[in-house]
Amino acid sequence: MQQKQQLMDQDKLEKRNERFLQLCYNVFEDNEQGKELLAIFKESLIEMAPVADPSKDANHAFFREGQNHVIRSIIANIQMHKQKQGN
């Protein structure tokens, strides 16, 4: 019974992950406004803003890296969705 539940949980997790990839693609790649927003996020958060700033508390660097990680994750999810779709 426990093994059956684990398989069901695994299937549910895989479906949720697939849906997340699809949503990232639909919102940020297959939509012109989403593409524009992702480009703005990428430029303003990753390319132009430093992660560490000597005038700020050290925790600020962790916060900034977290922001960058979210943007990089969205970009990676878009790429994974494209690969699964054969694009």
N, C-alpha and C positions, 0 to 999 in steps of 0.2 A: 504493500500500500504506500509506504514512504517513497519507494522508488518511482511509483506512478506519479505521485505528487511532485517529485523533483523533475520528472520529465515534463509535466504540465507547466511547472514554473519556468523551466528552461525555454519551452515553446513560447510562453507568454513574454518572456524577456526578449527573445529573438524577434518576435513580432513588434514589440515596442521599439526596439533598436532600429528595425527596418522602417517603421513609421517615422521615427525621428530623422533618419537620413532623408527620407522623402520630403518631410516638412522643411528641412534646411534647404533642400534643393528648390522646392516650390516657392518658398518665401524669398530666398536670397539669390537664386540663379535664374529661375524661370519667370521672374517678375522684374520689370525694368526698375521700378522704384526700390525693390529689394536689393538689386544689383548696385544701385546708386548708394543706398544706405550702407551696404557692406563695404563698398569702396571708401566711403567717408570714414567709417569706423577703422578700417585698415590704415588709411592715411593718418588719421588724427591720433589713433591710439598706438599703433605699432610702429609706423615709419617716422613720425615726427616727434613723438613724446618720449623722452628718456624714461627708462624704468626706474633708475635710481636718481635721486636729486639730493646733493649734499646739504641743502638748506632744509630738508624735510626729515622727519622721523624715519628710522630704518624700516618701520612697518609699512611705510608708504610704498617701498619697493615691492613688497610682497603683494600688496593690493594692486599695484600697476601690472605686475606679472600675471595676476589673476585675470585682469581685464584682457590682456594680450592672449592669454590661454583660451578664453571664451571665443575670441575672434578667430584664432588659429583653428580651434575645434570646429567651428562652423565651416570654415574653408575646407578642412579635411573631410568633414561629413559630406559636403557637396561633391568632392572628388570621389569618395567611396561610392556614393549613389551613382555617379556617372559611370564608374567602372562596372558596377553591378548591372547597369542598364546597357552596357556596351557602347557608351558614348566616348 
